[in-house]
Amino acid sequence: MLEGSNVPDVRVCAANEAPVRESGDYVLYWMVANRRYDYNYSLERAVEWAQELGKPLVIFEPLRVGYRWASDRFHAFIIAGMRNNAERFSSRCVTYFPYLEREAGEGSGLLLALAKRACVVVTDDFPAFFLPKMIAAAAKRLPVRLEAIDGNGLLPMRATDKVYARAHDFRRHLQRTMPEAIYVFPKQDPLKAAELPMLDGVPKAVVKRWPAATVEELANPPLATLPIDHGVGRVELQGGGVAGRARTREFLDARLGGYADDRNQPDVEAASGLSPYLHFGHVSAHAVVRELAHREAWDPDVLVPSSAGKREGWWKMSKAAEAYMDQIVTWREVGYNMCAHRPGDYDRFESLPEWVQKNFITHAADPREHVYSLAQFEAAATHDEIWNAAQRELVTTGRMHNYLRMLWGKKILEWTPTPRVALEVMIELNNKYALDGRNPNSYSGIFWCLGRYDRAWGPERPVFGKVRFMSSDSTRRKLRLKPYLERFGPSDQVSIPL
């Protein structure tokens, strides 16, 4: 075992029982979720192993083509981050190996080939999409120890032993435990001052069969040649840690002050816009919180354990900062709590609370005034101009305004034959087009529309029953929508980026 690690034990999961092989040639960091060089517990752990063993460090960052919903949009965003990493690691004492798969399955065997000459393999512990199964499958085959490191949020996923049914209950848990956890942060730069031996390069037999992505390929990705969905095109938003950090600074400098009051207004850019960067691991939640705390001149010593669960007042920050902290900590991490503790069905109808499932059975035969197919939803071909505008925003920009995403899901529930079909439609559209789709927080938003993390509401309504109801009419009264509807109007008026 590694002694004196800065990475808390609760964040380290031994994925297999294979030994650390001290005679290996290097330590291997298999970068799959925390795709960044700063505030990265996985990279920090890999550096610690390399220092402990006196070995070089190889950072292997692959990008597959064979996963569901692979598209130009996601590939371009991820590769921008790989380009940033290549530039940063080129001046550090590590060997960076970026790999772009050209055909589905072409990269099969590459991880094993690298691991055969490694002392130990470190990877990222991410609880959603295909990553848990991929890591579990690799753990069975690798001949050396594989460690999965949780760098997802401020509270380690395994610091809880149950699923929290309500955000209020999870917030109470956070307020009891955060005063201690807030002091434990990953290093800003895990490689700063690290003295590691350098490797001559990735083993020649490996790069001959699996050539590393070139500087030119990372700068101008050969997307058209890849077997991915070219119908989901690139968007204006740039991926990578450089863009993510710039977005963080811009939000904190210019928009945080209006966050509490204006984040629900589509015509006011008050939201952070950081969810795509958090999802792809280009930005760390720790980094965002630390920068916010610095600007608030905040002292963590003001925190005291509490069981109140109140959204305001506990962090002892400004109103706007507390509103954002509730989003990036409570609402974001409650989704990781669900995925970590219910890995088999967090994305299935059966994971909904029992009262919700019974409620939908009671209203199964309720008539629907409108019923649309997946193709009609995807084409924004409903009778509702607000819903259509939200769908067009998703398709053309890869994002959707937070408040309208809730309405978007509620209307899909209302306009599909069954709640199960509604769930399938929401997951398909969100995961296909949203840059922050396929994420625990994204699944929280989808399932909230069906009653997860919520309570029963009255009066009881057709289709919804006791599940919270939302209407376009009330949304129109609450929000300033004219410029938004003009921007994302009918398709002949929409400017599709790139």
N, C-alpha and C positions, 0 to 999 in steps of 0.2 A: 504493500500500500504506500501511497505517496504521503510523506510526512510534511506537516507544516504548510499545507495548501491554503491559499487565500480563498479558494472556492469552497463554500460551505458544504459539508457532507450531505445535507438534505438535497442539494442540487446535483449530486453525482449518483448516477445509476449504472451499476455494473450490468451490462446487457448480456454478458455470457460469463462462463466460469473458466475461460482459457487464461493461461498465465501471462504475466508480463515477461517478455523475452529480452533480457538485457544484452544478449549478443546480436540483436538486430542492428540494422544499419541506420535507422532513423525513427523518429516519432512521427506518426501520421495523423493529421487533423483532417477529417472528412467533413467539409463544410457544406451543409445541406439546408440549414434554416437560418442560422445567425450569419448572414452573408455580409459581414463587416469586419473591420480591423480595430474598432474601438469599442469599449464597454462590452466586451464579449467574453463571458465566462468560459466558453469552450476553448477559445484561443488561449486564454489565460491558463487553463488547465493543461493544454498541450505544451505550452511554453514551460510550465513547471515540470512536466515529465521530461522534457528535453534537457532541462538544466539538471534535474536529478540524475539522469542517466548519462549526461555528457554526450548527447547525440544531436545530430542535425534535426531540423523540423521541416517536414514537407506538408504544405497546405494544399489539399486536393479539393477543388471546387468544380463539380460536374453539373451539367444541365442535360437532362434526358429529353427525348421527344415523345416517348411512348405513354405519357400519363394523360388521363382524361382532361379535356379542355385545353390542351397545349395549343398555343396560338401565337401569331406574330406579336400580339399585344403583350403577353406575359414574357415571351422570350426576349423581346426588346428591352423590357423593364429590367429583367434579371441580368442580361448581358451588360447593360450600362453599369450595374454594380460590379460585375466581374472586371470590367475595364478599370474602374476606380481601384479595385483591390490589386490588380496587376501593377498599376502605377505605384501604389503605396508600398507593396511588398518588394518591389524591385530594388528599393534602397535599404531593405532590412535583411537581417541575417537568417533568412528563410528561403526555401525553394517553393515557389508558387506554381501549381499545376492546374490551369483552367482547362476543362475538357467540354467540348460541345459535341454531343452525339448527333450523327448525321442520319442514321436509320434506327428505327425502333429495335432495341436489343443489341445494337452495335457495341455499346459500352459494357455488355455483360462480361464479367470476369475481370474487369479492370481493377475494381476495389480489392478483390482477392489477390491479384498479382502484386499490387502495392503492399498489401498487408503481409504477404509472405516474407517480406524483407523488413518489416516494421517491428519495433519493440512493443508498441502499444498503439491502439487506434482510439482517437477521441472524436466524437461527433456531437451533433446538436439534438437535444431532446425536445421534439415538437409533437404535440398530442393529437394532431388532426391530419386529414387528407390521407395520402398514401404513405406518409413518412414513417409512422409507427410500424406498419407491416414491413416496410423496406428495411428498417433498422433491425427488426426482429429476425428477418430472413438472413440478413448479413451476419448477425451475431452467431447463428448456428454454423456458419461456414468458415468464419475467420479463425485462423490458428493462434491468434493472440488476443489479449484482453481488449474488449471494446467497451468504452465508457460513453454514456450519453449524458450530456450536461444540460441542465435546465437554466437557460438564460432568458426566459420569456417575460417575466414580470418582477415587480418588487417583492411579492410574496412567492416563495418557492411553491410549485404545484403540490409537492408532497408535504407541505407544512399543514395541510388539511387532510382529514381522514374520511371525508364524506362529501356528497354533492349538496350544495346549498340550493334550496328550492326557490328562495327569494333573494333579490339583490339586497334587501334590507338586512336579512340574516347574515349574508356574506359580509356586508359592510360592518356589522357588529363584530364579526370575527376579525376583520382587518383592524378595527379600532382597538381590539384587545391585544393584537400581536404586532402591529406595525411599529409601535415605539421602540421595539428591539430590532426589528428587521431593517428599519430605515437607515441604520448605521452601517449595514453591510452592503457595499457596492462593488461591482467589478472595477478593475483598473481602467482608467481612461485609455491608456495605451499599453497593452500587455507586452509589447515588444520593446518599449523604451528601456534602454540600459541593459537589455538582455544580451548576454554574450554566449552565443551558440556556435558550434562548429558548422561550417558550410559544407553542403553536399556538392559534388561535382555536377550533379543534375539528376533528374529522374532516371532510373535504370533504363539503359538503351533498349533492352528488349521490350520494355513497356511502351516507350514512346514510339518505337517502330510500329507496333500494332495499333496503338491508340495515340496518335499525335496530339500534342497540346494545341489549344486554340492559339492562333497567332495574334500579334498586336493588331494587324489589319482586320482580322475577323472580329475581334472585340470592338474595334472602332466602327466597322461597317458590317454588321452581322449578315451572313448569307441566308436570310430568312426564307427567301423565295425557293431555295433549294431543299428546304427541310420539309418532312412529312408532318406538318402541323396545320392548324386551321388558319388559312390566309384570309378567311372572311371576317375574322375578328382582328381588325387592323390595329396598327400602332396608334398611340394617342399622343397628344401634345405633352403630357406630363412625363418628365424624364425620371428614370429610375436611378438608383445608386446612392451611396452614402453622401457624396458631395451635394447632390440635389436635395437629399433628405435633411441634411444639416442646414442648408440654406432655407429650406421650407420651415424648419423649426425656428430659426432666428427671425424670419419674416413674421411668423405667427406671433411669437412672443413680443416682438418689437411693435407691430402695427395692429394686431387684431385681438390679442388676448383681452384688452380692456373692455371690449364689447361682447365677450364670449357669453357671459351669463345672461345677458338680455337679448342678444341678437342671433344666437347660434341657430334658432329655429326659422329664421327668415331667409328664404332662398335668394333674395335679392341683395343680401348683405353677406359678404364673404367673411363670416366670423368664425367658422369652424377651423380646426387646425389643418385639415387635409393630410394628416400624417399616417392615416391607417394603411395605405399601400406600402409605405416605407417600413412601418412596424411589421406588417405581415411578411414581407420578403426579407426581413432581418437587416435591412440597410440602415435602420436607425433603431437604437435601443430605448426602451421605455425608461431605463435608468438614466440615460443621457438627457432625455427630455425633462424628466423630473428634476435632475440636478441643475440644469440650466434655469428652469422655472424657479427653483428654490433660491438660486443665486440672485436672480432679478427681484425676487420678493424680499431679499435680505433676511431669509428665513432661517431660524435656528431649530433644528429637530428636537432640542431639549424641551420645547414647549409642549410636545406631545405627551399625553398621559393616557394610560389604558382606559377604555370606556366601553360600555355595553349599550349605549344609547342608540347607535346606528343612524344618527342624524346626518343628512347630506351637507349641512352647513355648520360651520363653527368649530369643527373638531380639528382641522388641519391648522387653524390659526393663521390663515393666509387671507388675502383679499377675496372679495366676493367672486370675482372672475376667476382667480386662480383656484379657489376651492371648487367651483363648478367644473373646471377642467380636470382637476385631480380626481373628482368623482367619476369622470368618464375614463381617464387613462388608467386608473387603478381599479376602482370598484367594478364598473361595467365591463371593462376590457377583461379583467382577470377572472371574473365569475364565469366567463366562457371557457377559460383554460381549466378552471376547476371542474366543470362538467365533462370536458373532453378527457381530462386526465383520469377521472374516476369512473367514467362510463365509456370506455374506448370502443365497445362493441356496438353501441346504438345511439350515441350522442346526436347523430344525424337522421334518426329514424322516428317515425310517428310514435312508436311505443315508448320513447323517452319522455313524452309529455306527461305532466302530472295526471294522476288518476282522475281527479275531478274534471279535467279538460277532456279526457278521452270519454268519460261517461256523458259529459255535456254534449259532445259531438254525436254520440250514439242517439241521444234523445232527439236531436235535431237533424238526423240523417235524411229524413224524408221531406224536409222543408223545401218548398219551391224556390228556385233562383230566377230572378227577373232577367238576368243576363248570364249566359254561359259562353265562355270563349275557349278556344283551343290554344295549345302551346304556341302554334305558329301565329295565331292572331295576337297573342300577348307579345311575342317577340317582335312583331312588326308594328307594335303600338297602334293596333287597329281596334281599339275599344271605343265606346261611345263617350268616354270621359276625357276631356282635354287635359286635365291636370295629370291623370294617370299616364296618358300617352306622352306628355312632356317629360315626366320622370323616367319613363322607359327609354325615351330617345336620349336623355342625358346619360343614362347608363351605357347605352350602345355606342354613343359617339365619343364620350369622354372617359369611360372606364370607372366613373364615380356616380354617386347619386346623393343628393342632399339628404342629410340625416332624417329630418322630419318627414320628408316626402317618401323616404324609403319605408317608413312605418305605414303610411297610407297605402303605398304600393303593395305591400304584403297583405294588408287587411282587405283590399279590394280583390286581390287574387283569391283569397279565401271566400269572398262573397260571390265570385263569378266563375267558380269551378264546380264540377259535380259533387265532389267530396273534399273534406279537409286533407285526405291523403294525396289526392291529385294536386291540391293547392300547394302542398309541401314540395312535391316533385317539380312543379312549375317554378316555384321560388328558388329552389336549389339550382335547377338547371340554368335559369336566366342569370342569377347572381354569380354563380361559379363560372359561367361562360364569359361574362362581360366585365365583372367588377374586378378591379386590380386588387381589392382587399377581400375578394371571395376566397372560399376554401380555408377560412381562418376561424378559430374558435369564437372570436368576437362576432364575426359575420354570421355564424350559425346561431349565436345568441339573438341577433336581430331578427333573423328569419323565424325562429321558434317563439320569440316574444309575440309576434303577430298571431300566433296560434295559442297563446296563453302561458307559455313558460315565463317564470319569474314574475308573474302577475297574479292578481286575485280575481275572484268572481265579481262581476259587475251587474247592476240592475239599471233599468228594467231588462228582463229577458227579451231577446230579439230573435226573429227568424234567422236561421243559418248560424248565427253567432252564439245564440243562447246566452250564457253568462260571460262569454269571452268578450273582452273590451271591444267596443265598436268605434270605428272612425268613419267619417263621411267627407266627401269632397266639398260639400256645401259648407260644413263647419271649417274645413281647412281654408276655403276661400275667404271666409269671414275673418279668420285669425291671422292670415299671412298676407303679405304684399306680394302678389304673384304676377302682375302685368309684365314686367320686364322678363321674368323667368319664362312665362308662356310665349313671349315673343321670340326669345332666344331658342327655345326648344319646341317651336311650333311644328306644323306639318313638315314632312320630310323634304319638300321642295324648298323649304326655308332654312333648313338646318345646314350649317357648315360643318362637314365631317373632317376632323383633323387628320392630316397626313394621308 
